[in-house]
Amino acid sequence: MSLIEQTRQAGVVGAGGGGFPAHVKFAAKAEIVIGNGAECEPLLHKDAAVIEHHARAVVRGIELVMDQVGAREGVLGIKEKKKAAVAAAREACAGSRVRVHLLGDYYPAGDEYDLVFAVTGKLIPPQGLPLQVGAVVSNVETLAQVAAAAEGRPVLRKMVTIAGAVSHPSTFEVPLGANYQDLIAAAGGATCADPVLQIGGMMMGRTSESLDVPITKTDAGAIVLPREHKTIDRKLRPKAAQARIGRSACDQCRYCTEFCPRFLLGYAVEPHQVMRGLGFTSAGASQWNPWASLCCSCGLCTLYACPEDLYPKEACDDAKVELRATGFKWTGPAPTKPHPFHDGRRVPIERLVSKLGIGAWDKPAPLRPFSPELTRLVLPLKQSAGVAIIPSVRDGQKVRAGEVLGEPPEGALGARLHAPVEARVESVTDAIVLVKA
């Protein structure tokens, strides 16, 4: 059986947040396979834990993908500061076809465009894919799951970090469908009275006022913060208010653009131009919106660069929605070289942590055993890029661990879902709820 079919049957998707089905990504030819272990979101440590404890599986996954896509080179990218993970990676790479590439401690080192340039010196075409410069990039946890898929083991569990205002910041390996509430309890409980979750990280994650949220295949973890924290307060501000503040207060200082990682790589991304467009008519908006089309939504402009605490990233997000609705395609020039200040303007994680006001919670989150006996798991039907699965189980049905719960429609982009444990199906709606026997 081919690796394409093995990963399809196992339901492997991009575990770093993108969720792109692996069996589609690997159905191509490439010259280099890059394992993305950069993990640049502050306070999250799940990728480092994957490498530290499952380095051989990660390297095996890279080599399997190399064989599948015909690549001559395999690289495992990891930040130099992650000493234990680097040591494990180097040991696992010894005698293999994979080498370790050390990265600096800056944000966003894990952005595909930045990582591909750091490893290969090549710039991906605007709105393009790594494949267009001969590269396949995959999260390190995805690659460990690829190795498991080659042995017939589907994706049933997820590595996640619980950090921030908890007694014992921790990284856990838990069944899909486990609840963040249970993980916070396993980390010693929240240390603030009214906790809010930043799921997926401070910069690119989503904010949840509820702790009753299930773990999916794409989750990297959650940061627990008090509701009154400045960054949480900003993130909870309504979108209309964000735009209104930007329209009235932006003084066109250009800091959002000057610190933009894509702009510094040479791409035509200028958030200050998008902010300027907020004050124009719809005709003016269409003129300025293209400056947002190559934005990667890393959040540096909003949460680090802007001296007035405005929302250029959110303005770019809204602009991209408008552009997609019109079928816009970038037709401008491709970058030929980075900005002269590309290296000098990289944002160190230490400075970013200080700016975000999370220094008090910047602590290790080691891998710990997850001992609570979970009796109820909630599995959303959509856990990947593409469409939701069509359930193949019914209310009251008993399922075995690893049994298929559903698949995407024939020919549609999506990923198969499996039962993480032996259980009974309680209900099937927009999620499959399992009750453990």
Protein Blocks (a to p, Z undefined) as FASTA:
>chain_A
ZZklmmmmnopacfklnopafklmmmccdfbdcddfkopaghiaklmmmmmmmmmmmmmm
mmmmmmmnopabdcddddfklmmlmmmmmmmmgopabdcddddddddfklmklmmmmmno
pacdehiafklnopacddfklmmmmmmmmnopacfbdcdddehjdfbdcdddddehiafk
lmmmmnopaabfbdcddehijklmccdfbfbbcddfkbgbdcdddfklmklmmmmpcfkl
mmmmmmmmogolommmmmmmklmnopacdfklmmmmmmpcfklmmmmmmmmmmpghlomm
mmmmpmnlpafklmmmmmmmmmmmnopacfbdcdfbdcfklmmmpccfklmmmmnopmmm
mccddddddfbdcfbdcddfblcehiddddfbdehiacdehiafbdcdehiacdddddfb
dcddfbdcfbccdddZZ
